[in-house]
Amino acid sequence: MFAATYLQSTAAQWFDPYLKDRLERSPEQQRAETTETFNSFNAFLTHIKQNFRDLDESSNKQQPSLETGQNERSWNTTIED
């Protein structure tokens, strides 16, 4: 639930039904997706990525990356490590 405190705007609105379900219902009455989202950070990330993925993903991969000079690795590779 801590990660959800960083959500803003559309993402916060998207998460609101999960939060409401979690706070207003007993664990037995909650939707399975709500339980999964709150019990697993990986599930939370998966749901975020499914709903807010980069729609221009393919063209972003084709853009040249900035060089950092760190062992000739690109800026994107350095960030991902």
N, C-alpha and C positions, 0 to 999 in steps of 0.2 A: 504494500500500500504506500510505502514511502516514495517509490518512484512515481506514483500517480500524482504526488503533490507538485511535481514539476510540469505537469501537463497544463497547457494554456489553450484558449480559444477553441477551435474545432475539436482538437484532441480531448480537451477537458469535457466538452459536451458529449463526445463519443463515449467517454468513460463513465459519465454520470449514471446511466442505468445500472452499470455493474456495481457502482458504489451504493446506490440506493438499494439494490437487491441484497447486497452484503449487510447493510446496516439495518434494514427493515424486516428481514426474514430470518428465521432460524436456519442453521446449516442444512437441515433436512429439506427445507422448502426452497432453498436457493437453486437457481438454474445451474446446471452442470458447468456451463461455460464460466459462470461467475466464480464458482469454487476453484476451477482450474486456473483462472486468471490470478486469483489471489494467493493460491497455494504454490505457484511456480513462476519464478521470474522469467524463465525461458518461455513459458506459455504467454505471459504478459507481453514479452517482446515479439513473439510470433503474431499475436493479435494486432499489436501496433503496426508491425510491418505489413500485415495483410491489408490493413485499412488505410495506411498512410505511406505506402511505398512511393518511390520516385517514379512518376509517370513518364519521365524523360530519361529513364535509366540507360537505354542503349546509346543515346547521343552523348550523355555525360561520360561514358566510358571511352568515347572516341576523342574527347578533347585532350589536348596535350597537357601533361602534368608539369608542375613546377619542379625544378631540380633543387635539391637541398645541398648537394655536394657531400653528402654523407654516404660514402662508399658507392657513389653513382646510383643511389636508389631514388625513386621518385618521391615527391612529397606525399602522394596518396598512399604509397606502400609504407612509408615511415609512420603515418598516422594509423594505418590499419594494424601494424604490429603492436 
